[in-house]
Amino acid sequence: MKDKILDLNKTVYELCSDDPGITRLLEAAGFRDITKPGMLATAGRFVTIPKGAKMKNFDLEAIKQAFAEHGYKIKEEST
């Protein structure tokens, strides 16, 4: 079984293209706009999860925890 990796350096578009299940988890975490037609293909191409969390004032640690609970390993942002 392939490891499920959440690479926080990748854009939301890249993540969701690689693993469509991520879209559902992002929606559950509060990123409801990601399911609107065209949003993934536009804003999703330049927004990472940490950037989106900051813009929406979401707790990034809670988002990471939600993904970890679904079996994802978190690859942290590079600075």
mmCIF file of the N, C-alpha and C atoms, coordinates in Angstrom:
data_MODEL
# 
_entry.id   MODEL 
# 
loop_
_atom_site.group_PDB 
_atom_site.id 
_atom_site.type_symbol 
_atom_site.label_atom_id 
_atom_site.label_alt_id 
_atom_site.label_comp_id 
_atom_site.label_asym_id 
_atom_site.label_entity_id 
_atom_site.label_seq_id 
_atom_site.pdbx_PDB_ins_code 
_atom_site.Cartn_x 
_atom_site.Cartn_y 
_atom_site.Cartn_z 
_atom_site.occupancy 
_atom_site.B_iso_or_equiv 
_atom_site.pdbx_formal_charge 
_atom_site.auth_seq_id 
_atom_site.auth_comp_id 
_atom_site.auth_asym_id 
_atom_site.auth_atom_id 
_atom_site.pdbx_PDB_model_num 
ATOM 1   N N  . MET A 1 1  ? 0.843   -1.181 0.000   1.00 0.00 ? 1  MET A N  1 
ATOM 2   C CA . MET A 1 1  ? 0.000   0.000  0.000   1.00 0.00 ? 1  MET A CA 1 
ATOM 3   C C  . MET A 1 1  ? 0.893   1.251  0.000   1.00 0.00 ? 1  MET A C  1 
ATOM 4   N N  . LYS A 1 2  ? 0.569   2.162  -0.841  1.00 0.00 ? 2  LYS A N  1 
ATOM 5   C CA . LYS A 1 2  ? 1.338   3.394  -0.957  1.00 0.00 ? 2  LYS A CA 1 
ATOM 6   C C  . LYS A 1 2  ? 1.054   4.297  0.240   1.00 0.00 ? 2  LYS A C  1 
ATOM 7   N N  . ASP A 1 3  ? 2.139   4.885  0.796   1.00 0.00 ? 3  ASP A N  1 
ATOM 8   C CA . ASP A 1 3  ? 1.966   5.823  1.898   1.00 0.00 ? 3  ASP A CA 1 
ATOM 9   C C  . ASP A 1 3  ? 1.185   7.037  1.421   1.00 0.00 ? 3  ASP A C  1 
ATOM 10  N N  . LYS A 1 4  ? 0.314   7.516  2.280   1.00 0.00 ? 4  LYS A N  1 
ATOM 11  C CA . LYS A 1 4  ? -0.425  8.740  1.979   1.00 0.00 ? 4  LYS A CA 1 
ATOM 12  C C  . LYS A 1 4  ? 0.364   9.897  2.591   1.00 0.00 ? 4  LYS A C  1 
ATOM 13  N N  . ILE A 1 5  ? 0.886   10.741 1.712   1.00 0.00 ? 5  ILE A N  1 
ATOM 14  C CA . ILE A 1 5  ? 1.720   11.864 2.133   1.00 0.00 ? 5  ILE A CA 1 
ATOM 15  C C  . ILE A 1 5  ? 0.990   13.166 1.827   1.00 0.00 ? 5  ILE A C  1 
ATOM 16  N N  . LEU A 1 6  ? 0.941   14.046 2.801   1.00 0.00 ? 6  LEU A N  1 
ATOM 17  C CA . LEU A 1 6  ? 0.398   15.388 2.597   1.00 0.00 ? 6  LEU A CA 1 
ATOM 18  C C  . LEU A 1 6  ? 1.593   16.335 2.570   1.00 0.00 ? 6  LEU A C  1 
ATOM 19  N N  . ASP A 1 7  ? 2.007   16.708 1.363   1.00 0.00 ? 7  ASP A N  1 
ATOM 20  C CA . ASP A 1 7  ? 3.158   17.583 1.175   1.00 0.00 ? 7  ASP A CA 1 
ATOM 21  C C  . ASP A 1 7  ? 2.676   19.037 1.202   1.00 0.00 ? 7  ASP A C  1 
ATOM 22  N N  . LEU A 1 8  ? 2.970   19.738 2.274   1.00 0.00 ? 8  LEU A N  1 
ATOM 23  C CA . LEU A 1 8  ? 2.479   21.101 2.447   1.00 0.00 ? 8  LEU A CA 1 
ATOM 24  C C  . LEU A 1 8  ? 3.164   22.110 1.534   1.00 0.00 ? 8  LEU A C  1 
ATOM 25  N N  . ASN A 1 9  ? 4.152   21.667 0.759   1.00 0.00 ? 9  ASN A N  1 
ATOM 26  C CA . ASN A 1 9  ? 4.786   22.534 -0.229  1.00 0.00 ? 9  ASN A CA 1 
ATOM 27  C C  . ASN A 1 9  ? 4.026   22.532 -1.557  1.00 0.00 ? 9  ASN A C  1 
ATOM 28  N N  . LYS A 1 10 ? 3.198   21.521 -1.771  1.00 0.00 ? 10 LYS A N  1 
ATOM 29  C CA . LYS A 1 10 ? 2.444   21.414 -3.021  1.00 0.00 ? 10 LYS A CA 1 
ATOM 30  C C  . LYS A 1 10 ? 1.189   22.274 -2.954  1.00 0.00 ? 10 LYS A C  1 
ATOM 31  N N  . THR A 1 11 ? 0.736   22.690 -4.133  1.00 0.00 ? 11 THR A N  1 
ATOM 32  C CA . THR A 1 11 ? -0.505  23.458 -4.184  1.00 0.00 ? 11 THR A CA 1 
ATOM 33  C C  . THR A 1 11 ? -1.688  22.526 -3.923  1.00 0.00 ? 11 THR A C  1 
ATOM 34  N N  . VAL A 1 12 ? -2.805  23.123 -3.581  1.00 0.00 ? 12 VAL A N  1 
ATOM 35  C CA . VAL A 1 12 ? -4.027  22.348 -3.361  1.00 0.00 ? 12 VAL A CA 1 
ATOM 36  C C  . VAL A 1 12 ? -4.387  21.591 -4.639  1.00 0.00 ? 12 VAL A C  1 
ATOM 37  N N  . TYR A 1 13 ? -4.211  22.223 -5.783  1.00 0.00 ? 13 TYR A N  1 
ATOM 38  C CA . TYR A 1 13 ? -4.496  21.580 -7.065  1.00 0.00 ? 13 TYR A CA 1 
ATOM 39  C C  . TYR A 1 13 ? -3.646  20.320 -7.235  1.00 0.00 ? 13 TYR A C  1 
ATOM 40  N N  . GLU A 1 14 ? -2.348  20.431 -6.973  1.00 0.00 ? 14 GLU A N  1 
ATOM 41  C CA . GLU A 1 14 ? -1.454  19.285 -7.109  1.00 0.00 ? 14 GLU A CA 1 
ATOM 42  C C  . GLU A 1 14 ? -1.855  18.158 -6.164  1.00 0.00 ? 14 GLU A C  1 
ATOM 43  N N  . LEU A 1 15 ? -2.141  18.513 -4.925  1.00 0.00 ? 15 LEU A N  1 
ATOM 44  C CA . LEU A 1 15 ? -2.517  17.510 -3.936  1.00 0.00 ? 15 LEU A CA 1 
ATOM 45  C C  . LEU A 1 15 ? -3.797  16.781 -4.338  1.00 0.00 ? 15 LEU A C  1 
ATOM 46  N N  . CYS A 1 16 ? -4.808  17.555 -4.736  1.00 0.00 ? 16 CYS A N  1 
ATOM 47  C CA . CYS A 1 16 ? -6.097  16.961 -5.090  1.00 0.00 ? 16 CYS A CA 1 
ATOM 48  C C  . CYS A 1 16 ? -6.019  16.173 -6.397  1.00 0.00 ? 16 CYS A C  1 
ATOM 49  N N  . SER A 1 17 ? -5.137  16.586 -7.311  1.00 0.00 ? 17 SER A N  1 
ATOM 50  C CA . SER A 1 17 ? -4.946  15.837 -8.553  1.00 0.00 ? 17 SER A CA 1 
ATOM 51  C C  . SER A 1 17 ? -4.277  14.497 -8.268  1.00 0.00 ? 17 SER A C  1 
ATOM 52  N N  . ASP A 1 18 ? -3.322  14.492 -7.344  1.00 0.00 ? 18 ASP A N  1 
ATOM 53  C CA . ASP A 1 18 ? -2.618  13.258 -6.982  1.00 0.00 ? 18 ASP A CA 1 
ATOM 54  C C  . ASP A 1 18 ? -3.493  12.321 -6.157  1.00 0.00 ? 18 ASP A C  1 
ATOM 55  N N  . ASP A 1 19 ? -4.371  12.890 -5.327  1.00 0.00 ? 19 ASP A N  1 
ATOM 56  C CA . ASP A 1 19 ? -5.206  12.097 -4.421  1.00 0.00 ? 19 ASP A CA 1 
ATOM 57  C C  . ASP A 1 19 ? -6.557  12.790 -4.263  1.00 0.00 ? 19 ASP A C  1 
ATOM 58  N N  . PRO A 1 20 ? -7.556  12.403 -5.066  1.00 0.00 ? 20 PRO A N  1 
ATOM 59  C CA . PRO A 1 20 ? -8.860  13.066 -5.012  1.00 0.00 ? 20 PRO A CA 1 
ATOM 60  C C  . PRO A 1 20 ? -9.531  13.031 -3.637  1.00 0.00 ? 20 PRO A C  1 
ATOM 61  N N  . GLY A 1 21 ? -9.145  12.101 -2.773  1.00 0.00 ? 21 GLY A N  1 
ATOM 62  C CA . GLY A 1 21 ? -9.711  12.036 -1.430  1.00 0.00 ? 21 GLY A CA 1 
ATOM 63  C C  . GLY A 1 21 ? -9.361  13.262 -0.596  1.00 0.00 ? 21 GLY A C  1 
ATOM 64  N N  . ILE A 1 22 ? -8.299  13.950 -0.968  1.00 0.00 ? 22 ILE A N  1 
ATOM 65  C CA . ILE A 1 22 ? -7.885  15.142 -0.232  1.00 0.00 ? 22 ILE A CA 1 
ATOM 66  C C  . ILE A 1 22 ? -8.942  16.238 -0.342  1.00 0.00 ? 22 ILE A C  1 
ATOM 67  N N  . THR A 1 23 ? -9.617  16.311 -1.479  1.00 0.00 ? 23 THR A N  1 
ATOM 68  C CA . THR A 1 23 ? -10.663 17.324 -1.663  1.00 0.00 ? 23 THR A CA 1 
ATOM 69  C C  . THR A 1 23 ? -11.725 17.202 -0.576  1.00 0.00 ? 23 THR A C  1 
ATOM 70  N N  . ARG A 1 24 ? -12.152 15.993 -0.312  1.00 0.00 ? 24 ARG A N  1 
ATOM 71  C CA . ARG A 1 24 ? -13.179 15.746 0.710   1.00 0.00 ? 24 ARG A CA 1 
ATOM 72  C C  . ARG A 1 24 ? -12.680 16.149 2.101   1.00 0.00 ? 24 ARG A C  1 
ATOM 73  N N  . LEU A 1 25 ? -11.430 15.839 2.396   1.00 0.00 ? 25 LEU A N  1 
ATOM 74  C CA . LEU A 1 25 ? -10.873 16.184 3.702   1.00 0.00 ? 25 LEU A CA 1 
ATOM 75  C C  . LEU A 1 25 ? -10.707 17.696 3.855   1.00 0.00 ? 25 LEU A C  1 
ATOM 76  N N  . LEU A 1 26 ? -10.313 18.362 2.780   1.00 0.00 ? 26 LEU A N  1 
ATOM 77  C CA . LEU A 1 26 ? -10.198 19.822 2.842   1.00 0.00 ? 26 LEU A CA 1 
ATOM 78  C C  . LEU A 1 26 ? -11.566 20.464 3.051   1.00 0.00 ? 26 LEU A C  1 
ATOM 79  N N  . GLU A 1 27 ? -12.562 19.935 2.370   1.00 0.00 ? 27 GLU A N  1 
ATOM 80  C CA . GLU A 1 27 ? -13.919 20.459 2.549   1.00 0.00 ? 27 GLU A CA 1 
ATOM 81  C C  . GLU A 1 27 ? -14.365 20.294 4.000   1.00 0.00 ? 27 GLU A C  1 
ATOM 82  N N  . ALA A 1 28 ? -14.106 19.141 4.574   1.00 0.00 ? 28 ALA A N  1 
ATOM 83  C CA . ALA A 1 28 ? -14.478 18.880 5.968   1.00 0.00 ? 28 ALA A CA 1 
ATOM 84  C C  . ALA A 1 28 ? -13.718 19.781 6.934   1.00 0.00 ? 28 ALA A C  1 
ATOM 85  N N  . ALA A 1 29 ? -12.499 20.187 6.538   1.00 0.00 ? 29 ALA A N  1 
ATOM 86  C CA . ALA A 1 29 ? -11.677 21.058 7.386   1.00 0.00 ? 29 ALA A CA 1 
ATOM 87  C C  . ALA A 1 29 ? -12.090 22.527 7.284   1.00 0.00 ? 29 ALA A C  1 
ATOM 88  N N  . GLY A 1 30 ? -13.052 22.822 6.407   1.00 0.00 ? 30 GLY A N  1 
ATOM 89  C CA . GLY A 1 30 ? -13.547 24.194 6.295   1.00 0.00 ? 30 GLY A CA 1 
ATOM 90  C C  . GLY A 1 30 ? -13.311 24.850 4.955   1.00 0.00 ? 30 GLY A C  1 
ATOM 91  N N  . PHE A 1 31 ? -12.528 24.225 4.108   1.00 0.00 ? 31 PHE A N  1 
ATOM 92  C CA . PHE A 1 31 ? -12.256 24.792 2.785   1.00 0.00 ? 31 PHE A CA 1 
ATOM 93  C C  . PHE A 1 31 ? -13.393 24.432 1.828   1.00 0.00 ? 31 PHE A C  1 
ATOM 94  N N  . ARG A 1 32 ? -14.579 24.899 2.120   1.00 0.00 ? 32 ARG A N  1 
ATOM 95  C CA . ARG A 1 32 ? -15.760 24.538 1.332   1.00 0.00 ? 32 ARG A CA 1 
ATOM 96  C C  . ARG A 1 32 ? -15.722 25.080 -0.091  1.00 0.00 ? 32 ARG A C  1 
ATOM 97  N N  . ASP A 1 33 ? -15.035 26.195 -0.294  1.00 0.00 ? 33 ASP A N  1 
ATOM 98  C CA . ASP A 1 33 ? -14.958 26.780 -1.630  1.00 0.00 ? 33 ASP A CA 1 
ATOM 99  C C  . ASP A 1 33 ? -14.241 25.884 -2.629  1.00 0.00 ? 33 ASP A C  1 
ATOM 100 N N  . ILE A 1 34 ? -13.428 24.963 -2.140  1.00 0.00 ? 34 ILE A N  1 
ATOM 101 C CA . ILE A 1 34 ? -12.647 24.113 -3.026  1.00 0.00 ? 34 ILE A CA 1 
ATOM 102 C C  . ILE A 1 34 ? -13.544 23.232 -3.888  1.00 0.00 ? 34 ILE A C  1 
ATOM 103 N N  . THR A 1 35 ? -14.777 23.007 -3.462  1.00 0.00 ? 35 THR A N  1 
ATOM 104 C CA . THR A 1 35 ? -15.692 22.171 -4.233  1.00 0.00 ? 35 THR A CA 1 
ATOM 105 C C  . THR A 1 35 ? -16.507 22.979 -5.240  1.00 0.00 ? 35 THR A C  1 
ATOM 106 N N  . LYS A 1 36 ? -16.398 24.288 -5.203  1.00 0.00 ? 36 LYS A N  1 
ATOM 107 C CA . LYS A 1 36 ? -17.109 25.116 -6.185  1.00 0.00 ? 36 LYS A CA 1 
ATOM 108 C C  . LYS A 1 36 ? -16.473 24.934 -7.560  1.00 0.00 ? 36 LYS A C  1 
ATOM 109 N N  . PRO A 1 37 ? -17.311 24.898 -8.590  1.00 0.00 ? 37 PRO A N  1 
ATOM 110 C CA . PRO A 1 37 ? -16.768 24.720 -9.946  1.00 0.00 ? 37 PRO A CA 1 
ATOM 111 C C  . PRO A 1 37 ? -15.690 25.760 -10.262 1.00 0.00 ? 37 PRO A C  1 
ATOM 112 N N  . GLY A 1 38 ? -14.575 25.281 -10.747 1.00 0.00 ? 38 GLY A N  1 
ATOM 113 C CA . GLY A 1 38 ? -13.491 26.157 -11.178 1.00 0.00 ? 38 GLY A CA 1 
ATOM 114 C C  . GLY A 1 38 ? -12.512 26.576 -10.101 1.00 0.00 ? 38 GLY A C  1 
ATOM 115 N N  . MET A 1 39 ? -12.868 26.479 -8.839  1.00 0.00 ? 39 MET A N  1 
ATOM 116 C CA . MET A 1 39 ? -11.975 26.955 -7.771  1.00 0.00 ? 39 MET A CA 1 
ATOM 117 C C  . MET A 1 39 ? -10.682 26.143 -7.696  1.00 0.00 ? 39 MET A C  1 
ATOM 118 N N  . LEU A 1 40 ? -10.789 24.849 -7.805  1.00 0.00 ? 40 LEU A N  1 
ATOM 119 C CA . LEU A 1 40 ? -9.591  24.018 -7.733  1.00 0.00 ? 40 LEU A CA 1 
ATOM 120 C C  . LEU A 1 40 ? -8.649  24.332 -8.893  1.00 0.00 ? 40 LEU A C  1 
ATOM 121 N N  . ALA A 1 41 ? -9.222  24.555 -10.070 1.00 0.00 ? 41 ALA A N  1 
ATOM 122 C CA . ALA A 1 41 ? -8.414  24.821 -11.261 1.00 0.00 ? 41 ALA A CA 1 
ATOM 123 C C  . ALA A 1 41 ? -7.861  26.241 -11.304 1.00 0.00 ? 41 ALA A C  1 
ATOM 124 N N  . THR A 1 42 ? -8.401  27.136 -10.500 1.00 0.00 ? 42 THR A N  1 
ATOM 125 C CA . THR A 1 42 ? -7.904  28.520 -10.508 1.00 0.00 ? 42 THR A CA 1 
ATOM 126 C C  . THR A 1 42 ? -7.116  28.791 -9.234  1.00 0.00 ? 42 THR A C  1 
ATOM 127 N N  . ALA A 1 43 ? -7.789  29.103 -8.156  1.00 0.00 ? 43 ALA A N  1 
ATOM 128 C CA . ALA A 1 43 ? -7.118  29.426 -6.892  1.00 0.00 ? 43 ALA A CA 1 
ATOM 129 C C  . ALA A 1 43 ? -6.286  28.256 -6.387  1.00 0.00 ? 43 ALA A C  1 
ATOM 130 N N  . GLY A 1 44 ? -6.763  27.051 -6.615  1.00 0.00 ? 44 GLY A N  1 
ATOM 131 C CA . GLY A 1 44 ? -6.048  25.864 -6.155  1.00 0.00 ? 44 GLY A CA 1 
ATOM 132 C C  . GLY A 1 44 ? -4.684  25.678 -6.784  1.00 0.00 ? 44 GLY A C  1 
ATOM 133 N N  . ARG A 1 45 ? -4.453  26.335 -7.913  1.00 0.00 ? 45 ARG A N  1 
ATOM 134 C CA . ARG A 1 45 ? -3.170  26.200 -8.604  1.00 0.00 ? 45 ARG A CA 1 
ATOM 135 C C  . ARG A 1 45 ? -2.043  27.004 -7.944  1.00 0.00 ? 45 ARG A C  1 
ATOM 136 N N  . PHE A 1 46 ? -2.387  27.964 -7.082  1.00 0.00 ? 46 PHE A N  1 
ATOM 137 C CA . PHE A 1 46 ? -1.325  28.745 -6.445  1.00 0.00 ? 46 PHE A CA 1 
ATOM 138 C C  . PHE A 1 46 ? -1.393  28.760 -4.923  1.00 0.00 ? 46 PHE A C  1 
ATOM 139 N N  . VAL A 1 47 ? -2.451  28.209 -4.358  1.00 0.00 ? 47 VAL A N  1 
ATOM 140 C CA . VAL A 1 47 ? -2.608  28.205 -2.899  1.00 0.00 ? 47 VAL A CA 1 
ATOM 141 C C  . VAL A 1 47 ? -2.182  26.856 -2.331  1.00 0.00 ? 47 VAL A C  1 
ATOM 142 N N  . THR A 1 48 ? -1.353  26.914 -1.293  1.00 0.00 ? 48 THR A N  1 
ATOM 143 C CA . THR A 1 48 ? -1.010  25.710 -0.537  1.00 0.00 ? 48 THR A CA 1 
ATOM 144 C C  . THR A 1 48 ? -1.954  25.648 0.665   1.00 0.00 ? 48 THR A C  1 
ATOM 145 N N  . ILE A 1 49 ? -1.980  24.522 1.338   1.00 0.00 ? 49 ILE A N  1 
ATOM 146 C CA . ILE A 1 49 ? -2.836  24.403 2.525   1.00 0.00 ? 49 ILE A CA 1 
ATOM 147 C C  . ILE A 1 49 ? -2.430  25.425 3.590   1.00 0.00 ? 49 ILE A C  1 
ATOM 148 N N  . PRO A 1 50 ? -1.137  25.591 3.893   1.00 0.00 ? 50 PRO A N  1 
ATOM 149 C CA . PRO A 1 50 ? -0.783  26.606 4.897   1.00 0.00 ? 50 PRO A CA 1 
ATOM 150 C C  . PRO A 1 50 ? -1.198  28.030 4.496   1.00 0.00 ? 50 PRO A C  1 
ATOM 151 N N  . LYS A 1 51 ? -1.033  28.381 3.227   1.00 0.00 ? 51 LYS A N  1 
ATOM 152 C CA . LYS A 1 51 ? -1.456  29.718 2.773   1.00 0.00 ? 51 LYS A CA 1 
ATOM 153 C C  . LYS A 1 51 ? -2.963  29.872 2.879   1.00 0.00 ? 51 LYS A C  1 
ATOM 154 N N  . GLY A 1 52 ? -3.694  28.848 2.473   1.00 0.00 ? 52 GLY A N  1 
ATOM 155 C CA . GLY A 1 52 ? -5.149  28.886 2.554   1.00 0.00 ? 52 GLY A CA 1 
ATOM 156 C C  . GLY A 1 52 ? -5.630  28.977 3.991   1.00 0.00 ? 52 GLY A C  1 
ATOM 157 N N  . ALA A 1 53 ? -4.976  28.243 4.884   1.00 0.00 ? 53 ALA A N  1 
ATOM 158 C CA . ALA A 1 53 ? -5.346  28.286 6.301   1.00 0.00 ? 53 ALA A CA 1 
ATOM 159 C C  . ALA A 1 53 ? -5.115  29.683 6.863   1.00 0.00 ? 53 ALA A C  1 
ATOM 160 N N  . LYS A 1 54 ? -4.021  30.290 6.462   1.00 0.00 ? 54 LYS A N  1 
ATOM 161 C CA . LYS A 1 54 ? -3.729  31.644 6.941   1.00 0.00 ? 54 LYS A CA 1 
ATOM 162 C C  . LYS A 1 54 ? -4.761  32.645 6.404   1.00 0.00 ? 54 LYS A C  1 
ATOM 163 N N  . MET A 1 55 ? -5.097  32.527 5.119   1.00 0.00 ? 55 MET A N  1 
ATOM 164 C CA . MET A 1 55 ? -6.084  33.435 4.514   1.00 0.00 ? 55 MET A CA 1 
ATOM 165 C C  . MET A 1 55 ? -7.452  33.300 5.169   1.00 0.00 ? 55 MET A C  1 
ATOM 166 N N  . LYS A 1 56 ? -7.826  32.058 5.506   1.00 0.00 ? 56 LYS A N  1 
ATOM 167 C CA . LYS A 1 56 ? -9.147  31.790 6.089   1.00 0.00 ? 56 LYS A CA 1 
ATOM 168 C C  . LYS A 1 56 ? -9.141  31.855 7.611   1.00 0.00 ? 56 LYS A C  1 
ATOM 169 N N  . ASN A 1 57 ? -7.960  32.083 8.194   1.00 0.00 ? 57 ASN A N  1 
ATOM 170 C CA . ASN A 1 57 ? -7.806  32.120 9.650   1.00 0.00 ? 57 ASN A CA 1 
ATOM 171 C C  . ASN A 1 57 ? -8.207  30.789 10.290  1.00 0.00 ? 57 ASN A C  1 
ATOM 172 N N  . PHE A 1 58 ? -7.766  29.691 9.655   1.00 0.00 ? 58 PHE A N  1 
ATOM 173 C CA . PHE A 1 58 ? -7.992  28.346 10.176  1.00 0.00 ? 58 PHE A CA 1 
ATOM 174 C C  . PHE A 1 58 ? -6.757  27.905 10.944  1.00 0.00 ? 58 PHE A C  1 
ATOM 175 N N  . ASP A 1 59 ? -6.939  27.010 11.886  1.00 0.00 ? 59 ASP A N  1 
ATOM 176 C CA . ASP A 1 59 ? -5.853  26.450 12.676  1.00 0.00 ? 59 ASP A CA 1 
ATOM 177 C C  . ASP A 1 59 ? -5.146  25.372 11.853  1.00 0.00 ? 59 ASP A C  1 
ATOM 178 N N  . LEU A 1 60 ? -3.945  25.666 11.384  1.00 0.00 ? 60 LEU A N  1 
ATOM 179 C CA . LEU A 1 60 ? -3.199  24.728 10.551  1.00 0.00 ? 60 LEU A CA 1 
ATOM 180 C C  . LEU A 1 60 ? -2.904  23.432 11.301  1.00 0.00 ? 60 LEU A C  1 
ATOM 181 N N  . GLU A 1 61 ? -2.628  23.523 12.579  1.00 0.00 ? 61 GLU A N  1 
ATOM 182 C CA . GLU A 1 61 ? -2.344  22.316 13.358  1.00 0.00 ? 61 GLU A CA 1 
ATOM 183 C C  . GLU A 1 61 ? -3.562  21.396 13.408  1.00 0.00 ? 61 GLU A C  1 
ATOM 184 N N  . ALA A 1 62 ? -4.743  21.963 13.500  1.00 0.00 ? 62 ALA A N  1 
ATOM 185 C CA . ALA A 1 62 ? -5.969  21.152 13.507  1.00 0.00 ? 62 ALA A CA 1 
ATOM 186 C C  . ALA A 1 62 ? -6.171  20.470 12.153  1.00 0.00 ? 62 ALA A C  1 
ATOM 187 N N  . ILE A 1 63 ? -5.831  21.166 11.079  1.00 0.00 ? 63 ILE A N  1 
ATOM 188 C CA . ILE A 1 63 ? -5.934  20.580 9.742   1.00 0.00 ? 63 ILE A CA 1 
ATOM 189 C C  . ILE A 1 63 ? -4.956  19.423 9.604   1.00 0.00 ? 63 ILE A C  1 
ATOM 190 N N  . LYS A 1 64 ? -3.729  19.631 10.058  1.00 0.00 ? 64 LYS A N  1 
ATOM 191 C CA . LYS A 1 64 ? -2.726  18.565 10.016  1.00 0.00 ? 64 LYS A CA 1 
ATOM 192 C C  . LYS A 1 64 ? -3.200  17.358 10.814  1.00 0.00 ? 64 LYS A C  1 
ATOM 193 N N  . GLN A 1 65 ? -3.772  17.610 11.972  1.00 0.00 ? 65 GLN A N  1 
ATOM 194 C CA . GLN A 1 65 ? -4.265  16.531 12.823  1.00 0.00 ? 65 GLN A CA 1 
ATOM 195 C C  . GLN A 1 65 ? -5.381  15.749 12.129  1.00 0.00 ? 65 GLN A C  1 
ATOM 196 N N  . ALA A 1 66 ? -6.275  16.463 11.464  1.00 0.00 ? 66 ALA A N  1 
ATOM 197 C CA . ALA A 1 66 ? -7.376  15.800 10.753  1.00 0.00 ? 66 ALA A CA 1 
ATOM 198 C C  . ALA A 1 66 ? -6.828  14.874 9.663   1.00 0.00 ? 66 ALA A C  1 
ATOM 199 N N  . PHE A 1 67 ? -5.819  15.324 8.938   1.00 0.00 ? 67 PHE A N  1 
ATOM 200 C CA . PHE A 1 67 ? -5.214  14.471 7.914   1.00 0.00 ? 67 PHE A CA 1 
ATOM 201 C C  . PHE A 1 67 ? -4.496  13.284 8.552   1.00 0.00 ? 67 PHE A C  1 
ATOM 202 N N  . ALA A 1 68 ? -3.788  13.518 9.649   1.00 0.00 ? 68 ALA A N  1 
ATOM 203 C CA . ALA A 1 68 ? -3.095  12.429 10.338  1.00 0.00 ? 68 ALA A CA 1 
ATOM 204 C C  . ALA A 1 68 ? -4.090  11.366 10.805  1.00 0.00 ? 68 ALA A C  1 
ATOM 205 N N  . GLU A 1 69 ? -5.249  11.793 11.251  1.00 0.00 ? 69 GLU A N  1 
ATOM 206 C CA . GLU A 1 69 ? -6.283  10.851 11.695  1.00 0.00 ? 69 GLU A CA 1 
ATOM 207 C C  . GLU A 1 69 ? -6.814  10.003 10.549  1.00 0.00 ? 69 GLU A C  1 
ATOM 208 N N  . HIS A 1 70 ? -6.619  10.476 9.321   1.00 0.00 ? 70 HIS A N  1 
ATOM 209 C CA . HIS A 1 70 ? -7.039  9.718  8.137   1.00 0.00 ? 70 HIS A CA 1 
ATOM 210 C C  . HIS A 1 70 ? -5.861  9.000  7.475   1.00 0.00 ? 70 HIS A C  1 
ATOM 211 N N  . GLY A 1 71 ? -4.762  8.856  8.221   1.00 0.00 ? 71 GLY A N  1 
ATOM 212 C CA . GLY A 1 71 ? -3.648  8.054  7.764   1.00 0.00 ? 71 GLY A CA 1 
ATOM 213 C C  . GLY A 1 71 ? -2.591  8.771  6.935   1.00 0.00 ? 71 GLY A C  1 
ATOM 214 N N  . TYR A 1 72 ? -2.652  10.078 6.880   1.00 0.00 ? 72 TYR A N  1 
ATOM 215 C CA . TYR A 1 72 ? -1.660  10.840 6.119   1.00 0.00 ? 72 TYR A CA 1 
ATOM 216 C C  . TYR A 1 72 ? -0.441  11.165 6.974   1.00 0.00 ? 72 TYR A C  1 
ATOM 217 N N  . LYS A 1 73 ? 0.708   11.080 6.339   1.00 0.00 ? 73 LYS A N  1 
ATOM 218 C CA . LYS A 1 73 ? 1.946   11.558 6.948   1.00 0.00 ? 73 LYS A CA 1 
ATOM 219 C C  . LYS A 1 73 ? 2.144   12.973 6.436   1.00 0.00 ? 73 LYS A C  1 
ATOM 220 N N  . ILE A 1 74 ? 2.515   13.872 7.316   1.00 0.00 ? 74 ILE A N  1 
ATOM 221 C CA . ILE A 1 74 ? 2.652   15.278 6.964   1.00 0.00 ? 74 ILE A CA 1 
ATOM 222 C C  . ILE A 1 74 ? 4.095   15.588 6.604   1.00 0.00 ? 74 ILE A C  1 
ATOM 223 N N  . LYS A 1 75 ? 4.286   16.092 5.384   1.00 0.00 ? 75 LYS A N  1 
ATOM 224 C CA . LYS A 1 75 ? 5.592   16.590 4.976   1.00 0.00 ? 75 LYS A CA 1 
ATOM 225 C C  . LYS A 1 75 ? 5.533   18.098 5.145   1.00 0.00 ? 75 LYS A C  1 
ATOM 226 N N  . GLU A 1 76 ? 6.327   18.617 6.067   1.00 0.00 ? 76 GLU A N  1 
ATOM 227 C CA . GLU A 1 76 ? 6.271   20.032 6.440   1.00 0.00 ? 76 GLU A CA 1 
ATOM 228 C C  . GLU A 1 76 ? 6.758   20.941 5.333   1.00 0.00 ? 76 GLU A C  1 
ATOM 229 N N  . GLU A 1 77 ? 6.360   22.216 5.457   1.00 0.00 ? 77 GLU A N  1 
ATOM 230 C CA . GLU A 1 77 ? 6.798   23.251 4.544   1.00 0.00 ? 77 GLU A CA 1 
ATOM 231 C C  . GLU A 1 77 ? 8.302   23.429 4.636   1.00 0.00 ? 77 GLU A C  1 
ATOM 232 N N  . SER A 1 78 ? 8.911   23.710 3.520   1.00 0.00 ? 78 SER A N  1 
ATOM 233 C CA . SER A 1 78 ? 10.321  24.085 3.544   1.00 0.00 ? 78 SER A CA 1 
ATOM 234 C C  . SER A 1 78 ? 10.397  25.608 3.559   1.00 0.00 ? 78 SER A C  1 
ATOM 235 N N  . THR A 1 79 ? 11.345  26.118 4.292   1.00 0.00 ? 79 THR A N  1 
ATOM 236 C CA . THR A 1 79 ? 11.444  27.574 4.407   1.00 0.00 ? 79 THR A CA 1 
ATOM 237 C C  . THR A 1 79 ? 12.619  28.106 3.632   1.00 0.00 ? 79 THR A C  1 
# 
